[in-house]
């Protein structure tokens, strides 16, 4: 008999429709078991790799905080590319962090809401994120929280939805930091690989934007 196909689980539309932390917890609790092996694999989710490569190319060093670490795809991408420094992660959903913890690539993983005071000491020399700053997830209020645990000169490499970057206040928030940060650079990247067209044609061509800056 052919192998039973794993359940599909939630999808991009479900993720973009989130409206509250409670919605986030429910969706990602249900998604954790198949997030890597079904959704990320079949969509060829490339954003974690883009962020990891850009962070290292920008001279990023540890200790690093992976913001919205989820199942650890970004952390794995960093380790696969030779990053050997301290790597911590935070995420709202314990079930997703359990998947990340099983990979054995993080030094510490903490359940946390990035819009509230962070239960991590820092200071961190690097911040990466590849999925939390998008529709239905986290807004620019989190940037203030991250700055409080950032070391001078810390490298930020965050994937931020390009529409929300303008309309949700990310651009305004970064401008308001003024001399607290250096120049901000924006780089558009594809979120998925070519295989995504067969699984989710409505989102296969979606793009994100890599936002890079340093704390002064």
N, C-alpha and C positions, 0 to 999 in steps of 0.2 A: 504493500500500500504506500502511496506517496505520503511524505511527511506533512503533518498538519501545519498549515500556514499560521504564523503568530497573529494575534489580534492586531488590527490596525491602530487602535488607540486614537487619541485626539490628533488634530492637525493644525495647520497654520491659521485657518479661519477661527478655530476655537481659541487659539492663543491670542490672536488680535482682538477678540471680543471680550477679553477679561476687563472687569470694572472695579474690582476690589481685592485686597489681600486674601480674603476668604475664597474668592474665585480662583486666584492663583494657586492657593494651597490645594484646592480640590482638583484642578486640572492636572497639575504636575505630580500630585500624588498618584493619580490614575495613569499618567504617562510614563512614570519613572522606569517601569519594567521593560518597555519597548522603545524608549526614546533613542537609544544608541543603535540597537540592532535592527529596528524596523524603520522608524522615521528618518533619523540622521543618515543611515546607510543608504536608504532608497532615494533620498533627496540629494545625496552627495553634499551634505551640509558643509560648506567650505569656509564659513565665516571664522570659526576658531583658528584655522590655519592662517588665514589672512592676518588676523590680529597678532598671533604669535610671531609670525615672520616680520611684521612691521615693528613690533615691540623690540625684537632683537636687533633689527636693522637700525633702530633709533638709538642703540646703545643701552637699552634697558637692562637693569641689573636687579638683584634681589636685595632685601626681601620684597616679594611681590604679593599683592592681594588680588585674587581673581574674584571679581565682583559679579555675583550671579553665577557662581561656579557650576551649578546644575550637576550633571553627571560626570563632569571633569573633562570634557572634550578639549577645552582650551588648555587646561593644565597638561593634558597628555600631549597636545601639539607642542607646547613649550619644551617638555621633557624630551620628546622625540627629536627636537632640533638642538639638543645639547645643553639646555638650561639646567644648571645643577644647583642653583641657589635656593634659598628658603622660598617656599611657595605655600601660601595660605589661601583659603577660599571661604566665601560667605554666600549663603543662599537662604531664601525664605522657606524652602520645602525640605524637610528632613529626609523624605524618601529619595529625593534626587541626590542629596549629599551622601546617603548610604551607598549609592552606586559609585560616586566619586571616591569615597573612602576605600571601597573594595579594590580600586586600582592601585593603591599604595603609592601615589605620586605626590600627595600633599603632606606638608608638615603639620598643618592644623586645618580643620574644617569647623565652621561655626554657623549655626542657624541664626540668621539675623535679617532684620528689615533695614535695608540700606537707606531708607528715608528717615530713620530714627537714629539716635546716638548709637554709635557702633561699639559692640562689646569686644573690640580688639585693641591692643595697646599700640601697635605700630612702634616707631614710625616706619612706613613702607617707602622703599625707593622706587617702586613701580606699581602701577595699577593697570589691569587689563580687564576687558569685558567683551563678550561676543553674543549678546542676545537679550540683555535685560533692558536696554534703552530703546524700546520699540513700542508699537501700538499695544495698549492694554497693560503695560508693565510699569516701568519706573520713569519718572520725570526728572527735570533738572535739579529738583531739591536735593537729590542724592549727592550732587557734586560738592555742596558745602560740607556734607558729612565726610566725604572722602578727603577733602583738603585738611580736615582736622587731624587726620592720622598720616598725613604725607610728610616725608622728610624734605628739607630744602633740596631742590634739584630733581625731585621725583618725576619720573616719566609716566605720563598718562597715555594709554592707547586704548580708546574706547570705540566700539562700533555703535553708532547712533543712527537711527532711522533718519534719512535725509529730509523727509517732509517734517517730521517732528522736530528736527534740529532747528528749523526756522519757526514753526508754528507753536511749539510747546514751550519755548523759552530757553532752550539750551544755548542758542547763540547769544541771547541777551544776558544770560547768567555768566557765561564765559567773558563777555565784554565787561561786565560789572566787576569781575575779579581784578581788572586793571593790571597794575604792576605786580600783583601777587603771582601772576603766571607769565610765561613767555609767549611767543607767537603761536597761534593756533593754525595747524595745517589740516586740510580736509582731503581725503582720498576716497573716491567711489570704488566699491568692490562688489562683485557678484556674490550673492549669499549661497547659491546652490550650483551644482555642476549640471552637466548636460542631461543626466539621467532623470532629473527632477521633472522634465517635461512629460514623462510618461506617468508619473505618480500624481502630480499636482500642477497641471498646465497653467492654472490661474496665477500661481505664485512662482513658477519656475524661473522667470526673468527678474525677480525682485532683486533690488540692490540695497546695500547699506552704505554707510560712510564711516571711514576710519578717522577719528578725531584725535589728533596728537598735539600735546602741549607739555610743558614742564612747569612745575612749581618753582617760583623764583627762590 
